[in-house]
């Protein structure tokens, strides 16, 4: 991450001073990427994580991490605004998060999955997203508090991990907002003129 005093964040039609941006409250959500293969997916996840202003992103196993040209192509600079950390072992990270009192959920299609719309998300929350082909390992799934899924009615029983990340995160935000959390954009915020 660049020196926080040396730049301002351009956001749509407004400039957010760096010291204001980095002092904003963050959504008490931690995302864990478990052996996600595609750097493009990871970059897209960084973009969405920045948009939601999540607390932290953990990149585990062989998940690509910055600096990475493909990741940066889709992140468009968001990797500089999302707190992130590399952790080699997802299972040890999950155990650590649970010891800290964080509810850990995983998005995976299994016979024990719960519809993500029907789950009440407690805070603070950690959400695990897995490998695009093989999903999340059974050892990790055995340690989580809940396994959730986004329903799929097509021939494929899953969607792209970056898409699931966005869908899941904004459902968490929707529910959290109903509990009284108000995430107010900085003063002077406005949409982009088209």
N, C-alpha and C positions, 0 to 999 in steps of 0.2 A: 504494500500500500504506500502511495506517495506521501510525502510530508504534508500533514493536514493543513498547515498554515499557508502553503504555497499555491493553493488553487481553490476555485469555487466550482460547485457542481451545477452544470446546466441541466435543467429539468423542464421540458416543454418550453413554455414562454417565460420562464422565471429563472432567476439565478438564486441558488441557495448557498449562502456562505458556508465554507467547509466546517467552521467551528460550530455552526448551527446544525448542519446535517449530522455530524458525528455525535452530537449531544441529544438528538431526538430519541424518544423512547422507541424501543424495538418490540415487535411482536414476540412474545415469549415462546417461540417455536424454533426448534433445532431440526435441521434436515440432515439425514445420513444417506449418502450414496454408497451402496454396497457393490463394488466391482462393476460399476457402470462402464461399458466399453467405449461408447462414442464420445469423443471430445466435443462434437457439435451438440449432443444432448446435454453435456455438462455445462457448456456455455449458455445454452438456452435456459437451463435451470438457474444459473447465476443471474440471468436477466430477470426471471420471475422472482427469485429470492430477494433481489434488490427492490423490485417493485412493491413487494409485500413488507419489506424492511424486517426480515426475520432476524433472529438473534445470532444464529451461526449455521454454517454449512460444514459438515464433515465429509471429506473425500476419503473413502476407505479402499483398501486392497489395491487393485490396479486401475482404479478410477483416475482418469487424467486430471492433473492439477496445473495451475498457472506456474510458470509461463508456458503456454502451449498455443501455437498459431491457430489451430482449428478451434480450440475452446474460445480464444479471444475473438475469432471471427463472428461467432454467434453471441458472445457475451457483450460485445460492443462497449467494453470498459467497465461493465458491472462487477467484474472480479475485483476491482479496486475499492468497491463500496460495501461488499458483503464480507463480514468476518468469516474466515474459513480456516480450516486446519486439516492436515493430512493425518490419518490414523491407519496403520497397517492392518489392524485386526478389528473387524466389525463387532465380533462377539465380545471382546474385552471392552470395547467402547459402550456397547449396550449395557453391560453389567455396571460400568462406571456411571452411566446416566441414571440407571435405576437406583443405585446407591445414593445418588444426589436427590432422590425423590421426584424424578421426572418420569411421567407416564410415557412409555415407549410403545409406539404402534408401528405396524408395517403394512405396506400396500402390496398385496400378493393375492392371486387367485388360487384358493384352496377349497377343500370341502368344508373347512371351518371358518371361512371368511364371512365377515359381517358387511352388509351394505354400508358404504361410507356415509350415506345420507342419514342413516338410522343411528349412528354412533354419536354420543355426546363427548366432545373433545375437552378433556380437562387441561388446565394450564398449570405449570409449564408442560410443554409437550415436545416429544421427539418423534419424527416420522422417518421411517426407513423406506428407501426406494431401491430396487435391485437391478441386477443384470438384465439387459434387454432380451436375452435368449433363455438363460437358466433361472432367472428370478433370484430370490433371496434364499440363502442356505437354510436347511432344516435346523441346524444348531442355533442359528440366530432367531428363527421363527419360534423355537421352543422357549426363548427367553423374553419375548415381548408380551405386553399387557393385552394387546388386541391385534388381530389380523383383519384388515379392511380391504374391500375391493370396490372398484367402480364397475357397475354392471355393464356387460357387453352382450349384445344380442346378435351380432354378426357371426360369420364363420370363424373369425379369430376370437379368442377369448381374452384378448388383452389389447392395450393401446401403447403407443410410444411413451416411454418413461418421462420425457419432458412434458408431454401433454398431461399425463396423470399427475405429475407434480403440481402443475398449475391448477388443475381441477380440484385436487385435494386441498391445496393451500387456501384457495379462495372459499371453499366450504368451511374450513376452520375459521377464517376471518369472518364469514357471515355469522356463524354461530357465536363467535367471540363478541362480535358487535351486539348481538342480542342480549349478551350477559352484562352490558353496560360499558364495555370497552369502546371508546371513541378514538379512532385514529384520525387526527386532524392534520391535513397537509399544512405546510408552513404558510405564513401570511403571504398574500400576493399570488397564491397558486391559481393557475388558470389552465384551461385546456389549450391545445394547439389550434390556431386558426387554420382552417383548410379552405 
